């Protein structure tokens, strides 16, 4: 598998705060961008940008929401910002959430046939699906989108999703043509895909945005602005974007061309870019926001409001795990990170239970890599697989003498004679939000006190600066996270295969790589579980290739006038196409 050139789903602790609230109004036209009128769609004059949003709930059919940052990528094949893609676009299937959890439902497709050998998938598309400009969504749009994903000229990060399709990897590597790929529109409403080997993860990927359809005429007319200029987009989902003020506000309206528009209750979705939790909480308290994703002291505050009947709450697992990453290729700035005992000493010096309580007031302490939200055979993977790191961790946790001895063992193995107090470990981080600062200070204090070393904070202002520091290996450790794109443990474990993601500190183990390869064509879930457990044990417990910190969740509070609000794991993070606002 090739080395992916972008890390779309790598979320960094510290990336949350990307801009400050600079006014929440908008004065753009409420005109849906289509292939015919794209240039007429307004991005707002900014004249009313200083106005606060109307009090939520005053207008039925409108909902006011917060984003910590707006993305700038509207190209579904490039994954982009999934929380927007999952509501304004739609693929063959949709991840739907309700009080019973997540499930997949047919969306762009009405049915699917699978050959007896598991190789040929035939999707029968719904004939009433349309783009926001009224043009039908056809099998040709899926064929173009999927083949565009594989086109080497574009270098899409998620092209590997389709490497098991006949002729796909060959085409991507310049060894075949697009016509030889096992992806074809049989007719306007029949879409056929042929795999090389049966793959139990294939259906799970169908809800991922890289496998959404793309209109060839619209994308090619946009040229190098495709995915960058929202006014050149057309939409096939429940909502369509009508306005954007960079780092400020964004508006979606109900897509009146959507095939299931009669069941979409919201007429408008207003998004406001609010980086700081304190600002968002004030807006939520004032009724200017309908929903608040809370952390820390806000959870206790709003739990009392829920008990009093003043608002509603919902907590769900989310398929993300935050981990401590080490620069393992060259040892980092200190030169120490190649040593497994050094890495373990750093990891074991962090009290996960205390960290999630003191810093966040939420989340679950992690001792494995795969999130509890990931299932295998319909059951949480975490209920089937042991967190094997935990046994060794508990032998060292809270015992500074043992931790220092483990660290010293690593120094001895490296031939380092420096005393711990003369050693500096650099923690790279980014962002100015309170939670980010608390996190890095907690890590700094924990590692320093337990190991007797200096921990220097290298905190940069934006993601690009962070990426430059990371790519130049100007760090020892940083906190990163994986948020899964499909529901299978493989999506977590494959990220650590050699050459897949440089951004995790260049972990590499040939045994690990061989185990990943052995999953190809393996359809027995009992055997897959056994291999997954071996992979996770090798990565986390034996090699300490990454150090798990906590499993993510979604902890929402929402106003009483909001009805049928849910959050899905593999679609839009806030499901709105069934939600409503009622005074």
Residue pairs with C-beta under 8 A, 6 or more apart in sequence:
1 160
1 163
1 497
1 499
1 500
2 159
2 160
2 172
2 173
2 499
3 499
3 500
3 502
4 157
4 158
4 160
4 500
4 501
5 155
5 157
6 78
6 157
7 157
7 501
7 503
8 78
8 79
8 80
8 157
8 158
9 79
9 482
9 483
9 484
9 485
10 480
10 481
10 482
10 501
10 503
10 504
11 320
11 480
11 481
11 482
11 483
12 429
12 430
12 431
12 463
12 466
12 478
12 479
12 480
12 481
13 322
13 429
13 431
13 436
13 439
13 479
13 480
13 481
14 429
14 430
14 431
14 433
14 436
14 439
14 440
14 459
14 466
14 479
15 69
15 430
15 431
15 463
15 466
16 68
16 69
16 275
16 431
16 433
16 435
16 436
17 68
17 275
17 276
17 431
17 432
17 433
17 436
18 68
18 69
18 247
18 275
18 431
18 462
18 463
19 69
19 247
19 273
19 275
20 275
20 276
20 279
21 248
21 272
21 273
21 274
21 275
21 276
21 279
22 49
22 247
22 248
23 49
23 50
23 51
23 52
23 248
23 249
24 49
24 51
24 52
24 53
24 248
24 249
24 272
24 288
25 48
25 49
25 50
25 51
25 52
25 53
25 249
26 44
26 48
26 49
26 243
26 245
26 248
26 249
26 250
26 251
26 270
27 44
27 45
27 46
27 47
27 48
27 49
28 42
28 43
28 44
28 45
28 242
28 243
28 244
28 245
28 251
29 40
29 41
29 42
29 242
29 243
30 242
30 243
30 251
30 253
30 268
31 37
31 40
31 41
31 42
31 242
32 41
32 132
32 235
32 240
32 241
32 242
32 253
32 255
33 41
33 132
33 230
33 231
33 232
33 233
33 234
33 240
33 241
33 242
34 131
34 132
34 133
34 134
34 234
35 131
35 133
35 135
35 215
35 217
35 218
35 221
35 234
36 133
37 133
38 231
38 232
38 233
39 231
41 230
41 231
41 242
42 243
43 230
43 231
43 243
43 244
43 245
44 243
44 244
44 245
44 249
46 245
49 245
49 248
49 249
52 283
52 288
53 64
53 270
53 272
53 283
53 288
53 289
54 64
54 288
55 286
55 287
55 288
56 62
56 63
56 64
56 287
56 288
56 289
56 290
56 559
56 561
56 581
57 287
57 290
57 559
57 561
57 581
57 583
58 583
59 581
60 580
60 581
60 582
60 583
61 265
61 266
61 267
61 268
61 580
61 581
62 266
62 267
62 268
62 269
62 270
62 581
63 266
63 268
63 269
63 270
63 290
63 291
63 562
63 576
63 579
63 581
64 270
64 272
64 288
64 289
64 290
65 269
65 270
65 271
65 272
65 289
65 290
65 291
65 574
66 271
66 272
66 273
66 274
66 280
66 283
66 284
66 289
66 291
66 292
66 293
67 83
67 250
67 271
67 272
67 273
67 274
68 273
68 274
68 275
69 247
69 273
69 275
70 81
70 244
70 246
70 247
70 250
70 271
70 273
71 80
71 81
71 84
72 228
73 79
73 80
73 81
73 227
73 228
74 80
74 84
74 227
74 228
74 229
74 230
74 233
75 226
75 227
76 85
76 89
76 145
76 209
76 210
76 212
76 214
77 145
77 148
77 149
77 154
77 156
77 158
77 209
77 210
77 212
77 214
78 156
78 157
78 158
78 210
78 227
79 85
79 157
79 158
79 208
79 209
79 210
79 485
80 209
80 227
82 209
82 571
82 572
82 573
83 572
83 573
83 574
84 241
84 572
85 209
85 212
85 572
86 94
86 95
86 209
86 237
86 568
86 571
86 572
86 573
86 575
87 237
87 238
87 239
87 252
87 269
87 572
87 575
87 576
87 577
88 235
88 237
88 238
88 239
88 240
88 241
88 252
88 255
89 209
89 212
89 235
89 236
89 237
90 107
90 108
90 129
90 212
90 236
90 237
90 238
91 107
91 108
91 206
91 207
91 208
91 209
91 211
91 212
91 213
92 106
92 107
92 108
92 109
92 112
92 123
92 125
92 142
92 191
92 206
92 211
93 104
93 105
93 106
93 107
93 108
93 109
93 203
93 206
93 207
94 104
94 105
94 106
94 107
94 207
94 571
95 102
95 103
95 104
95 207
95 568
95 569
95 570
95 571
96 102
96 103
96 104
96 105
96 568
96 571
96 575
97 103
97 316
97 566
97 567
97 568
97 569
97 571
97 575
98 566
99 566
102 487
102 568
102 569
102 570
104 203
104 206
104 207
106 112
106 126
108 125
108 126
108 129
108 137
108 142
108 213
108 236
109 123
109 124
109 125
109 126
109 191
110 124
110 125
110 126
111 123
111 124
112 121
112 122
112 123
112 124
113 121
113 122
113 124
114 120
114 121
114 122
115 121
117 198
118 195
118 198
118 199
118 523
119 194
119 195
119 196
119 197
119 198
120 192
120 193
120 194
120 195
121 192
121 193
121 194
121 195
121 202
122 186
122 190
122 191
122 192
123 139
123 142
123 190
123 191
123 192
123 193
124 189
124 190
125 137
125 138
125 139
125 142
125 188
125 189
125 190
125 191
126 189
126 259
127 136
127 189
128 259
129 136
129 137
129 236
129 259
130 136
130 137
130 236
130 257
130 258
130 259
131 137
131 215
131 234
131 235
131 236
131 257
132 234
132 235
132 236
132 240
132 255
132 257
133 234
133 257
134 257
135 215
135 234
136 188
137 213
137 236
138 185
138 188
138 189
139 185
139 186
139 187
139 188
139 189
139 190
139 191
140 185
140 188
140 216
141 213
141 214
141 215
141 216
142 185
142 191
142 213
143 183
143 184
143 185
143 191
144 213
144 214
144 215
144 216
144 219
145 211
145 212
145 213
145 214
146 162
146 183
146 193
146 211
147 171
147 178
147 181
147 183
148 154
148 156
148 214
148 219
149 156
149 158
149 159
149 161
149 162
149 210
149 211
150 156
150 159
150 162
150 168
150 171
150 172
150 178
150 181
151 171
151 172
151 178
152 171
152 172
152 173
152 174
156 210
158 208
158 210
158 485
159 172
161 205
161 208
161 210
161 211
162 168
162 183
162 211
163 169
163 172
164 195
164 196
164 197
164 199
164 202
164 520
165 181
165 182
165 183
165 193
165 194
165 195
165 196
166 180
166 181
166 182
166 194
166 195
166 196
167 176
167 180
167 181
167 182
168 181
168 182
168 183
170 176
170 180
171 177
171 178
171 180
171 181
182 192
182 193
182 194
182 195
183 192
183 193
183 194
184 191
184 192
185 191
185 192
186 192
195 202
197 520
197 521
198 521
198 523
199 521
200 488
200 523
200 525
200 528
201 486
201 488
201 490
201 491
204 486
204 487
204 488
204 570
205 211
205 485
205 486
207 486
207 570
207 571
208 485
208 486
208 570
212 236
213 236
215 234
218 232
218 233
218 234
219 226
220 226
221 232
222 229
222 232
225 232
226 232
230 241
230 244
233 241
235 241
235 255
236 255
236 258
237 255
237 258
237 577
238 254
238 255
238 258
238 260
238 261
238 264
238 576
238 577
239 252
239 253
239 254
239 255
239 264
239 266
239 269
239 576
239 577
240 252
240 253
240 254
240 255
241 250
241 251
241 252
242 251
242 252
242 253
243 249
243 250
243 251
244 250
244 251
247 273
248 272
248 273
249 270
249 271
249 272
249 273
250 270
250 271
250 273
251 268
251 269
251 270
251 271
252 268
252 269
252 271
253 267
253 268
253 269
254 261
254 264
254 266
254 267
254 268
255 261
255 264
258 264
260 577
263 577
263 578
264 577
264 578
265 564
265 578
265 579
265 580
266 576
266 577
266 579
266 580
266 581
269 576
272 283
272 289
274 280
274 283
274 289
275 433
276 433
276 434
277 294
277 295
277 296
277 298
277 433
277 434
277 435
278 434
280 289
280 292
281 292
281 294
281 298
283 289
284 291
284 292
284 557
287 559
290 558
290 559
290 561
290 562
290 581
291 556
291 557
291 558
291 559
291 562
291 565
291 574
292 298
292 302
292 556
292 557
292 558
293 554
293 555
293 556
294 302
294 362
294 555
294 556
294 557
295 360
295 361
295 362
295 435
295 555
296 359
296 360
296 361
296 362
296 435
297 361
298 361
299 361
299 362
299 555
300 361
302 311
302 313
302 557
303 313
305 311
305 557
306 312
306 313
306 557
309 560
310 560
311 557
311 558
311 559
311 560
312 557
312 558
312 559
312 560
312 562
312 565
313 555
313 556
313 557
313 558
314 554
314 555
314 556
314 558
314 565
314 566
314 567
315 553
315 554
315 555
315 556
316 373
316 553
316 554
316 567
316 569
317 371
317 372
317 373
317 551
317 552
317 553
317 554
317 569
318 371
318 373
318 483
318 552
318 553
318 554
318 567
318 569
318 573
319 371
319 373
319 374
319 483
319 484
319 487
319 552
319 569
319 570
320 371
320 373
320 481
320 482
320 483
320 484
320 551
320 552
321 366
321 368
321 369
321 370
321 371
321 481
321 482
321 492
321 548
321 549
321 550
321 551
321 552
322 363
322 366
322 479
322 480
322 481
322 548
322 549
322 550
322 552
323 366
323 369
323 479
323 480
323 481
323 482
323 504
323 546
323 547
323 548
323 549
324 346
324 347
324 350
324 443
324 477
324 478
324 479
324 546
324 547
324 549
325 477
325 478
325 479
325 480
325 503
325 504
325 505
325 546
326 332
326 337
326 343
326 346
326 476
326 477
326 505
326 544
326 545
326 546
326 547
327 333
327 337
327 473
327 475
327 476
327 477
327 505
327 506
328 337
328 338
328 343
328 505
328 506
328 507
328 508
328 545
329 473
329 505
329 506
329 508
330 338
330 473
331 337
331 338
331 339
332 425
332 426
332 473
332 475
332 476
332 477
333 424
333 425
333 426
333 473
333 474
333 475
333 476
334 423
334 424
334 425
334 426
334 476
335 414
335 416
336 342
336 410
336 411
336 414
336 416
336 423
336 425
336 476
337 343
337 476
337 477
337 505
338 414
339 410
339 413
339 414
340 410
340 542
340 543
340 544
341 406
341 407
341 409
341 410
341 413
342 407
342 410
342 411
342 414
343 410
343 544
343 547
344 392
344 396
344 406
344 410
344 544
345 396
345 403
345 404
345 406
345 407
345 410
345 451
346 407
346 425
346 447
346 451
346 477
346 547
347 393
347 544
347 547
348 392
348 393
348 396
348 397
348 403
348 406
349 396
349 403
349 446
349 447
349 449
349 450
349 451
350 443
350 446
350 447
350 547
350 549
351 397
351 398
351 446
352 365
352 366
352 367
352 548
352 549
352 550
353 365
355 365
355 439
355 442
355 446
355 549
355 550
356 362
356 363
356 364
356 365
356 550
358 438
358 442
359 435
359 438
359 439
359 442
360 435
360 550
362 553
362 555
363 550
363 551
363 552
363 553
364 372
364 550
364 551
364 553
365 549
365 550
365 551
366 387
366 548
366 549
366 550
366 551
367 387
367 389
367 390
367 393
367 540
367 548
368 382
368 385
368 387
368 388
368 389
368 536
368 540
368 548
369 482
369 492
369 493
369 496
369 536
369 539
369 540
369 546
369 548
370 381
370 382
370 385
370 489
370 492
370 493
370 532
370 536
371 382
371 484
371 492
371 551
371 552
372 380
372 381
372 382
372 383
372 551
373 380
373 484
373 551
373 569
374 380
374 381
374 382
374 484
374 487
374 488
374 489
374 491
374 492
375 381
375 487
376 384
376 488
376 489
376 525
376 528
376 529
376 532
377 525
381 489
381 529
381 532
384 529
385 489
385 529
385 532
385 533
385 536
386 533
387 540
388 536
388 537
388 540
388 541
389 540
389 541
389 544
389 548
392 541
395 402
396 402
396 403
396 406
400 449
400 450
403 450
403 451
404 420
404 450
404 451
404 452
407 420
407 451
407 452
407 453
408 420
411 417
411 418
411 420
416 423
420 451
420 452
420 453
421 452
421 453
421 454
423 453
423 454
424 453
424 454
424 455
424 456
425 447
425 453
425 454
425 455
425 456
425 476
425 477
426 455
426 456
426 458
426 474
426 475
426 476
426 477
427 440
427 443
427 444
427 447
427 455
427 456
427 457
427 458
427 475
427 476
427 477
427 478
428 458
428 459
428 460
428 466
428 469
428 470
428 474
428 475
428 477
428 478
429 436
429 439
429 440
429 457
429 458
429 459
429 460
429 466
429 478
429 479
430 436
430 459
430 460
430 461
430 462
430 463
430 465
430 466
431 459
432 461
439 479
440 457
440 459
443 455
443 477
443 479
444 455
444 457
447 453
447 455
448 454
448 455
458 469
458 474
458 475
460 466
460 469
469 475
470 478
470 503
471 502
479 549
480 503
480 504
481 552
482 492
482 495
483 552
484 491
484 492
484 569
484 570
485 491
485 570
486 570
487 569
487 570
489 532
489 536
490 519
490 532
493 516
493 532
493 535
493 536
493 539
494 500
494 516
495 501
495 504
496 504
496 507
496 512
496 539
496 545
496 546
497 512
497 513
497 516
498 507
498 508
498 509
498 510
498 512
498 513
504 545
504 546
505 545
505 546
507 539
507 543
507 545
507 546
509 538
509 539
509 543
509 545
511 538
512 535
512 538
512 539
512 543
512 545
515 531
515 534
515 535
515 538
516 535
518 531
519 528
519 531
522 528
522 531
539 545
539 546
540 546
540 547
540 548
554 567
554 573
556 565
556 567
556 574
558 565
561 581
561 582
561 583
562 579
562 580
562 581
563 579
563 580
563 581
563 582
564 578
564 579
564 580
565 574
565 575
565 576
565 579
566 575
566 578
566 579
567 573
567 574
567 575
568 575
